[in-house]
């Protein structure tokens, strides 16, 4: 049995307000809706995108650092 770990890529890992951030993940469930959010755990958060994984369980999305993030 081969165990495949989920992978996540966020590039760049930080940036100013308005910066475009590329987010990708793999090894998720296929054809499943996921939310990409920005904010602190237990604090203010904003959903930046809704993505559906492809048949292989991956997605790629570009989001923008929100105006309130300072």
C-alpha positions as CSV (number, residue, x, y, z in Angstrom):
1,X,0.0,0.0,0.0
2,X,1.4,3.4,-1.0
3,X,0.5,6.4,1.1
4,X,0.3,9.7,-0.8
5,X,0.6,12.8,1.2
6,X,-1.4,16.0,0.4
7,X,0.8,18.7,-1.0
8,X,0.2,22.5,-0.9
9,X,2.0,25.3,-2.7
10,X,1.5,29.0,-2.0
11,X,3.7,31.4,-4.0
12,X,4.7,33.9,-3.0
13,X,4.2,33.0,0.6
14,X,3.6,36.6,1.6
15,X,3.0,39.9,-0.1
16,X,1.4,43.3,0.1
17,X,-2.3,44.2,-0.3
18,X,-3.4,43.5,-3.9
19,X,-0.6,40.9,-4.5
20,X,-1.6,37.9,-6.6
21,X,-0.9,34.6,-4.8
22,X,-0.9,31.3,-6.6
23,X,-2.3,28.4,-4.5
24,X,-2.3,24.8,-5.5
25,X,-3.0,21.5,-3.8
26,X,-2.9,17.8,-4.7
27,X,-3.9,14.4,-3.4
28,X,-7.3,15.7,-2.3
29,X,-10.7,14.0,-3.1
30,X,-11.6,14.4,-6.7
31,X,-14.5,16.6,-7.9
32,X,-14.9,18.1,-4.4
33,X,-15.5,21.8,-3.5
34,X,-12.9,23.5,-1.3
35,X,-12.7,27.1,0.0
36,X,-9.6,29.2,-0.1
37,X,-9.6,31.7,2.8
38,X,-7.3,34.4,4.2
39,X,-7.1,35.5,7.8
40,X,-6.2,34.4,11.3
41,X,-7.4,31.2,12.9
42,X,-10.2,32.1,15.3
43,X,-10.1,35.7,14.0
44,X,-11.3,37.6,10.9
45,X,-11.3,35.5,7.8
46,X,-12.4,36.1,4.2
47,X,-13.2,33.4,1.6
48,X,-11.2,34.4,-1.5
49,X,-12.2,31.6,-3.8
50,X,-14.2,28.4,-4.2
51,X,-12.5,25.7,-6.2
52,X,-13.4,22.2,-7.3
53,X,-10.7,19.6,-7.6
54,X,-10.0,17.8,-10.8
55,X,-10.3,14.1,-11.4
56,X,-6.8,13.6,-9.9
57,X,-7.8,15.5,-6.7
58,X,-5.9,18.7,-7.4
59,X,-6.5,22.4,-8.1
60,X,-4.6,25.6,-9.0
61,X,-6.1,29.0,-8.2
62,X,-4.8,32.6,-8.1
63,X,-6.2,34.8,-5.3
64,X,-5.5,38.4,-4.3
65,X,-4.4,39.6,-0.8
66,X,-7.4,41.5,0.4
67,X,-7.4,45.2,1.1
68,X,-8.0,44.8,4.9
69,X,-4.8,42.7,5.3
70,X,-2.2,44.9,6.8
